[in-house]
């Protein structure tokens, strides 16, 4: 497998991406080549601090960096020599199998959508993020790629999320819930009401609407929503998980008795911390584009970068995109009918 890493992407680039890449090369022998895309001088400086250059590393020079304040489209059009653009080109040219980036999410979505296009039958890509519950893992899609979604986009997300849940996470016939403000079919805005009708007709295990508390109390395997709501849900969930661990630490160190109790329950706290730590899940796959792109947190640590590369390896191994193409094709007539089109002969 050949992975292209956007080394200049992220709040702590190039340091964290370089360290994460080195960790991944030590952990995953299936990596044949890891392309480090970015400003080679700076990358080599970080590698020198770690002691040596791994023989599987290849450098791809990219002089420009996409800043977080840049417009996504402008970044792709005006910064053609950016690290994310060069990384995407490696897949376009068949030199790499996947791209991993912790940089500007909009630029990654724009670059892949423009250069790779969407998979046949898919109108808009969606970010599939994996979140933990007490009993399972669920896919939240879309977590921020498409904030102005239409019902057909949510319908396609439901299929793509189901494919990812089944083939990567291993859930048989994963249940799908539509994010709304009530479980009743009539609840929600125009988007969710129309999407409910569409999802009800698709060949998926649709359970109906789910509310915010259902995500963790009564979980499904796939939660479908537009990118605006999905991104708010994701960031709120992550911030609550982080805050809870800080609150616990603060309260448990207030007295010797509490500290003794915390020591006895250390294994339990460690397990929960690991389960709720975004670093363990690495990155989110951009589903629907004709290639594999893994998007990580801007604040990704080396461990998170390593695990984002792991997600790329899993996505390549499980052949996610061919399964999506097949499932979208099966629902082609339903999607066409939903838009008032005459099904193709």
C-alpha positions as CSV (number, residue, x, y, z in Angstrom):
1,X,0.0,0.0,0.0
2,X,1.2,3.5,-0.8
3,X,0.0,6.4,1.3
4,X,0.4,10.1,0.5
5,X,0.6,12.2,3.7
6,X,-0.1,15.9,3.7
7,X,2.8,16.8,6.1
8,X,2.1,20.5,6.1
9,X,-1.6,20.1,7.1
10,X,-2.6,20.6,10.7
11,X,-2.1,23.0,13.7
12,X,1.2,21.3,14.6
13,X,2.7,20.6,11.2
14,X,5.1,19.4,10.1
15,X,6.2,18.1,13.5
16,X,3.2,15.9,14.4
17,X,2.6,14.5,10.9
18,X,6.2,13.5,10.7
19,X,6.3,11.8,14.1
20,X,3.0,10.1,13.3
21,X,4.3,8.9,10.0
22,X,7.3,7.3,11.6
23,X,5.1,5.6,14.2
24,X,2.9,4.2,11.4
25,X,5.9,2.9,9.5
26,X,7.0,1.0,12.6
27,X,3.5,-0.4,13.3
28,X,2.2,-1.2,9.8
29,X,4.5,-3.3,7.7
30,X,1.9,-3.4,4.9
31,X,2.9,0.2,3.9
32,X,5.1,-0.1,0.8
33,X,5.7,3.6,0.4
34,X,4.8,6.6,2.5
35,X,5.0,9.8,0.5
36,X,5.8,12.8,2.7
37,X,4.3,15.8,0.8
38,X,5.3,19.3,1.7
39,X,8.4,21.5,2.2
40,X,11.2,18.9,2.1
41,X,13.7,21.0,4.0
42,X,11.4,21.3,7.0
43,X,10.3,17.7,6.8
44,X,14.0,16.5,6.8
45,X,14.6,18.7,9.8
46,X,11.9,17.0,11.8
47,X,13.1,13.6,10.7
48,X,16.6,14.4,11.8
49,X,15.3,15.0,15.3
50,X,14.0,11.5,15.3
51,X,17.3,10.0,14.3
52,X,16.9,8.7,10.7
53,X,15.0,8.6,7.5
54,X,13.0,5.4,7.0
55,X,13.7,3.6,3.7
56,X,10.0,3.5,2.8
57,X,9.7,7.3,2.9
58,X,9.7,9.3,-0.4
59,X,9.7,13.1,-0.4
60,X,7.4,15.1,-2.7
61,X,8.1,18.8,-2.7
62,X,5.2,21.2,-2.3
63,X,6.2,24.8,-1.8
64,X,2.8,26.2,-0.6
65,X,0.7,25.6,2.5
66,X,-3.1,26.0,2.8
67,X,-3.8,28.1,5.8
68,X,-7.0,27.6,7.9
69,X,-8.3,31.0,6.9
70,X,-8.1,30.3,3.2
71,X,-11.2,29.7,1.1
72,X,-11.4,26.1,0.1
73,X,-11.9,26.7,-3.6
74,X,-9.4,29.5,-3.7
75,X,-6.8,27.3,-1.9
76,X,-7.2,24.7,-4.6
77,X,-7.2,27.1,-7.5
78,X,-4.5,29.5,-6.4
79,X,-2.3,27.2,-4.4
80,X,-1.7,24.5,-7.0
81,X,1.6,23.7,-5.4
82,X,0.1,23.1,-1.9
83,X,0.8,19.9,0.0
84,X,-2.8,18.8,-0.2
85,X,-3.0,19.4,-3.9
86,X,0.2,17.5,-4.6
87,X,-0.9,14.6,-2.3
88,X,-4.2,14.3,-4.2
89,X,-2.3,14.4,-7.5
90,X,-0.3,11.3,-6.4
91,X,-3.5,9.3,-6.2
92,X,-4.8,10.8,-9.5
93,X,-1.6,9.7,-11.2
94,X,-1.9,6.2,-9.7
95,X,1.3,6.6,-7.6
96,X,-0.5,6.4,-4.2
97,X,-3.6,4.5,-3.0
98,X,-4.8,7.1,-0.4
99,X,-4.4,10.6,1.0
100,X,-4.2,11.4,4.7
101,X,-4.4,15.0,5.9
102,X,-5.0,16.9,9.1
103,X,-5.1,20.2,7.3
104,X,-7.9,22.4,5.9
105,X,-11.0,20.1,5.7
106,X,-12.6,22.3,3.0
107,X,-9.5,22.2,0.8
108,X,-9.2,18.5,1.1
109,X,-12.9,18.1,0.1
110,X,-12.6,20.5,-2.7
111,X,-9.3,19.1,-4.1
112,X,-10.6,15.5,-4.1
113,X,-14.0,16.4,-5.5
114,X,-12.4,18.4,-8.3
115,X,-9.5,16.1,-9.2
116,X,-11.1,12.7,-8.5
117,X,-14.8,13.5,-9.0
118,X,-17.5,11.7,-7.2
119,X,-18.2,8.0,-7.5
120,X,-20.8,7.0,-10.2
121,X,-24.2,7.9,-8.9
122,X,-23.0,10.0,-6.0
123,X,-23.8,13.7,-6.0
124,X,-21.9,15.0,-2.9
125,X,-19.3,13.4,-0.7
126,X,-19.7,13.2,3.0
127,X,-17.3,12.8,6.0
128,X,-17.8,9.6,7.9
129,X,-16.7,9.9,11.5
130,X,-16.7,7.0,13.9
131,X,-17.9,7.6,17.4
132,X,-18.1,5.2,20.4
133,X,-21.1,4.3,22.6
134,X,-21.2,1.8,25.5
135,X,-22.3,-1.0,23.2
136,X,-21.1,-0.2,19.7
137,X,-19.4,2.2,17.3
138,X,-21.5,4.4,15.0
139,X,-20.8,6.2,11.8
140,X,-21.8,9.9,11.8
141,X,-22.2,11.1,8.2
142,X,-21.9,13.9,7.2
143,X,-19.6,15.5,9.7
144,X,-18.8,18.6,7.8
145,X,-18.2,18.2,4.0
146,X,-21.6,19.5,2.8
147,X,-23.5,22.0,4.9
148,X,-26.2,22.7,2.3
149,X,-27.5,19.2,1.8
150,X,-30.6,18.0,-0.1
151,X,-32.7,14.9,0.7
152,X,-30.9,12.9,-2.0
153,X,-27.6,13.6,-0.4
154,X,-28.8,12.3,2.9
155,X,-30.2,9.2,1.1
156,X,-26.8,8.6,-0.5
157,X,-25.1,9.1,2.9
158,X,-27.3,6.5,4.4
159,X,-26.0,3.9,1.9
160,X,-22.4,5.0,2.1
161,X,-22.5,5.0,5.9
162,X,-24.0,1.5,5.9
163,X,-21.3,0.2,3.6
164,X,-18.6,1.6,5.8
165,X,-20.2,0.3,9.0
166,X,-20.6,-3.2,7.4
167,X,-17.3,-3.6,5.6
168,X,-14.9,-1.7,7.8
169,X,-16.5,-1.8,11.3
170,X,-18.0,-5.3,10.8
171,X,-21.6,-4.7,11.7
172,X,-24.1,-7.0,9.9
173,X,-27.1,-5.1,8.4
174,X,-26.3,-1.9,10.3
175,X,-29.3,0.1,11.5
176,X,-29.6,3.7,10.2
177,X,-31.1,6.7,12.0
178,X,-31.9,10.1,10.6
179,X,-30.9,13.0,13.0
180,X,-33.9,15.1,13.9
181,X,-35.7,16.8,16.8
182,X,-38.2,14.0,17.4
183,X,-38.7,10.4,16.6
184,X,-42.0,10.9,14.9
185,X,-42.0,11.0,11.1
186,X,-43.7,14.5,11.1
187,X,-41.0,16.1,13.3
188,X,-38.1,18.1,11.9
189,X,-37.5,20.6,9.1
190,X,-38.3,20.3,5.4
191,X,-34.9,18.6,4.8
192,X,-35.4,15.9,7.4
193,X,-39.1,15.3,6.5
194,X,-38.3,14.7,2.8
195,X,-35.2,12.7,3.7
196,X,-37.3,10.5,6.0
197,X,-39.5,9.5,3.0
198,X,-36.5,8.8,0.9
199,X,-34.7,6.7,3.5
200,X,-37.8,4.7,4.1
201,X,-37.8,3.6,0.5
202,X,-34.1,2.7,0.3
203,X,-32.6,-0.8,0.7
204,X,-31.1,0.0,4.1
205,X,-32.0,-1.0,7.7
206,X,-33.8,2.3,8.4
207,X,-34.9,2.7,12.0
208,X,-36.4,6.2,11.6
209,X,-35.6,9.5,13.3
210,X,-33.1,9.7,16.1
211,X,-32.7,12.5,18.6
212,X,-29.5,13.7,20.3
213,X,-30.0,11.5,23.4
214,X,-30.5,8.5,21.2
215,X,-26.9,8.7,19.9
216,X,-25.6,7.2,23.1
217,X,-28.6,5.9,25.0
218,X,-30.3,4.0,22.2
219,X,-27.6,3.9,19.5
220,X,-27.9,2.9,15.8
221,X,-24.9,2.0,13.7
222,X,-25.2,4.9,11.2
223,X,-26.5,8.4,12.0
224,X,-27.3,10.5,8.9
225,X,-27.4,14.3,8.9
226,X,-26.3,17.3,6.9
227,X,-22.7,18.6,7.4
228,X,-23.7,21.6,9.4
229,X,-25.6,19.7,12.1
230,X,-23.1,16.8,11.9
231,X,-20.1,19.0,12.6
232,X,-21.8,20.6,15.5
233,X,-22.7,17.2,17.0
234,X,-19.2,15.9,16.5
235,X,-17.4,18.9,18.1
236,X,-19.9,19.1,20.9
237,X,-19.5,15.4,21.7
238,X,-15.7,15.5,21.6
239,X,-15.7,18.6,23.9
240,X,-18.0,17.0,26.4
241,X,-15.9,13.8,26.6
242,X,-12.8,15.9,27.2
243,X,-14.5,18.1,29.8
244,X,-15.8,15.1,31.7
245,X,-12.3,13.6,32.1
246,X,-11.1,17.0,33.4
247,X,-14.0,17.3,35.8
248,X,-13.4,13.8,37.1
249,X,-9.7,14.4,37.6
250,X,-10.4,17.6,39.4
251,X,-13.0,16.1,41.8
252,X,-11.0,12.9,42.4
253,X,-8.0,14.8,43.6
254,X,-9.8,16.9,46.2
255,X,-9.2,14.5,49.1
256,X,-7.1,11.5,50.0
257,X,-10.2,9.3,50.2
258,X,-11.2,10.2,46.7
259,X,-7.7,9.7,45.5
260,X,-7.6,6.2,47.0
261,X,-10.9,5.4,45.3
262,X,-9.7,6.7,42.0
263,X,-6.6,4.5,42.3
264,X,-8.8,1.4,42.8
265,X,-10.8,2.3,39.8
266,X,-7.8,3.3,37.7
267,X,-8.3,0.6,35.1
268,X,-11.9,1.7,34.5
269,X,-11.0,5.3,34.1
270,X,-8.2,4.4,31.7
271,X,-10.6,2.3,29.6
272,X,-13.1,5.1,29.4
273,X,-10.4,7.7,28.5
274,X,-9.1,5.5,25.7
275,X,-12.6,4.8,24.4
276,X,-13.5,8.5,24.2
277,X,-10.1,9.8,23.0
278,X,-10.3,10.9,19.3
279,X,-6.7,9.9,18.9
280,X,-7.7,6.3,19.0
281,X,-9.9,6.7,15.9
282,X,-7.4,8.7,13.9
283,X,-9.3,10.2,11.1
284,X,-12.6,10.3,9.1
285,X,-13.0,8.9,5.6
286,X,-14.4,11.2,3.0
287,X,-17.0,8.9,1.4
288,X,-18.3,9.4,-2.1
289,X,-15.2,10.6,-3.9
290,X,-13.4,8.4,-6.5
291,X,-10.4,7.7,-4.2
292,X,-9.5,7.3,-0.6
293,X,-9.1,10.5,1.5
294,X,-8.8,10.4,5.3
295,X,-9.3,13.7,7.2
296,X,-7.8,14.1,10.6
297,X,-8.3,16.7,13.3
298,X,-6.4,19.9,12.9
299,X,-4.9,19.4,16.3
300,X,-3.9,15.8,15.6
301,X,-1.2,14.3,17.8
302,X,1.4,11.9,16.3
303,X,-0.7,9.1,17.6
304,X,-3.8,10.4,15.8
305,X,-1.8,10.7,12.6
306,X,-0.6,7.1,13.0
307,X,-4.2,5.9,13.5
308,X,-5.4,8.1,10.5
309,X,-2.9,6.2,8.4
310,X,-4.3,3.0,9.9
311,X,-7.8,4.0,8.7
312,X,-6.4,4.6,5.2
313,X,-5.0,1.1,5.3
314,X,-8.3,-0.4,6.4
315,X,-10.2,1.5,3.7
316,X,-7.9,0.2,1.0
317,X,-8.1,-3.3,2.3
318,X,-11.9,-3.5,2.5
319,X,-12.5,-2.0,-0.9
320,X,-15.1,0.4,0.4
321,X,-15.6,2.4,-2.9
322,X,-16.5,-0.6,-5.1
323,X,-19.1,-1.6,-2.5
324,X,-20.5,1.9,-2.5
325,X,-20.8,2.0,-6.3
326,X,-22.7,-1.3,-6.3
327,X,-25.1,-0.3,-3.6
328,X,-25.8,3.2,-5.1
329,X,-26.5,1.6,-8.4
330,X,-29.0,-0.7,-6.8
331,X,-30.9,2.3,-5.6
332,X,-30.6,4.4,-8.8
333,X,-34.3,4.2,-9.7
334,X,-35.3,5.2,-6.2
335,X,-33.1,8.3,-6.3
336,X,-34.3,9.2,-9.8
337,X,-37.9,8.9,-8.7
338,X,-37.3,11.1,-5.7
339,X,-36.2,13.9,-8.0
340,X,-39.0,13.4,-10.4
341,X,-36.8,12.0,-13.1
342,X,-37.8,9.2,-15.5
343,X,-35.7,6.2,-14.7
344,X,-33.1,5.3,-17.3
345,X,-33.9,2.2,-19.4
